[in-house]
Amino acid sequence: MNSTPPVGGKLFVLFCLASFLLSLSYGSTFLLSLLIHSRGGNEHDAGSVISTAMLSTFVAVVLSGHLADAVGAARAIAGMGVLLVVACLGFALTPGFGQGLMLFGLALGLGWGVFYTLGPIIVTLLVEPRQRAKYFALLSGSMLSGIGSGPLLGRATSALDLPLTTAFYIAGAASLVGVLMFWRLGAQLKHHANAPTSRISLAASRRVLSSRAAFAILMVGLGGCVFGGLSSFQTSYAAAHGLDYSLFFAGFLSAAITSRLLIAGFVVKRDAYRAACVLSGIMLGSIALFAFGVSGNLSYLLAAATLGVGYGLTYSVINGLVAHEAPSGTTSQALLLFSLAYFVGVFGFPWLAGRIIVDYGLSTLMMGVLAIAALNWMITVARLIARQLSAHKTLQVS
């Protein structure tokens, strides 16, 4: 693979800022449960709206490569990012909680799917392979910051006695600025190395899924279930425990940002298998706290911060891992499949989660999320054991 030119600091800062602004639109969807409750709906209704986005993200993942090859990744994000603005305005303006909102859920999935898929591919254009883990961490940190800030907008509007819909308007305006920034970035990115083909194909998918990269793809899907299930219904969780949901997002956001600033550079230089095992174990511990240990604001904040460190850094590690373990010439396709697995979890699981809450209660949902987090951790343990056995067998043969 040809070496890429050194990434400019200013260019990457603008890229991360634009990513933060676009991510506010997805973050605002964590307020949908609260908004739909205020209109007479329940968690199942909210889960149905969020999960419609899963359908359109499949289309987005398939189309994103073609769009990137045709107009460039940044311009493709800008064009489809307009749908994120439309989705935010639609959530705010559409009355009730029925099929109208689902249409805007589809718009959200298309816009977010293209952005989330092509963002890491832009990173592969800007930096050399040995730097990718670090810059993936910076990108995902920017995106998580925007995602976490979306619900805090809702808390701020409540504190100012403004309608909850104000948060969606602000997120829409921020996303519009992000769209314009990506459009401008498109011209600057033309000076960097051309991307390898970004189009996904059945043959490339088979190669990726039959390689070691498949484990990271499975893990990001399971992690998406954990994050999507917890975040989409955190307003319901907080209400059931007499807590302020903004504490969750503030704790998660501050921990995710701090961990990336202070320790992400150290973590990505460590052995990726061991790092994934430790960090997914931390994430499992945070879910156990949510399920059994939250009894007040302090424990609630601690559980959220622990999730921010565990989930946030695990994502960065496996994002770099999937790029590293993909077969030669399939890095872009592996990242597309990585994004697709994430979308299945983060958008698909809320539909099931909402039904579980309505039919069986929050405690049952927490047990389900705990089981998923445990499976995610066990995969990392199994990979470590398998590697150790393989190394031992190699030594015996030699």
Buried (B, 14 or more C-beta within 10 A) or exposed (E): EEEBEEBBEEBBEBBBBBBBBBBBBBBBBBBBBBBBBEEEBBBBBBBBBBBBBBBBBBBBBBBBBBBBBEBBBBBBBBBBBBBBBBBBBBBBEBEEBBEBBBBBBBBBBBBBBBBBBBBBBBBBBBBBBEBBBBBBBBBBBBBBBBBBBBBBBBBBBBEEEBEBBBBBBBBBBBBBBBBBBBBEBBEBBEEBBEBBBBBBEEEBBEBBEEBBBBBBBBBBBBBBBBBBBBBBBBBBBBBEBEBBBBBBBBBBBBBBBBBBEEEBEEBBEEEBBBBBBBBBBBBBBBBBBBBEEBEEBEBBBBBBBBBBBBBBBBBBBBBBBBBBBBBEEBBBBBBBBBBBBBBBBBBBBBBBBBBBBEEEEBEEBBEBBBEBBBBBBEBBBEBBEEBEEEEEEEEEEE
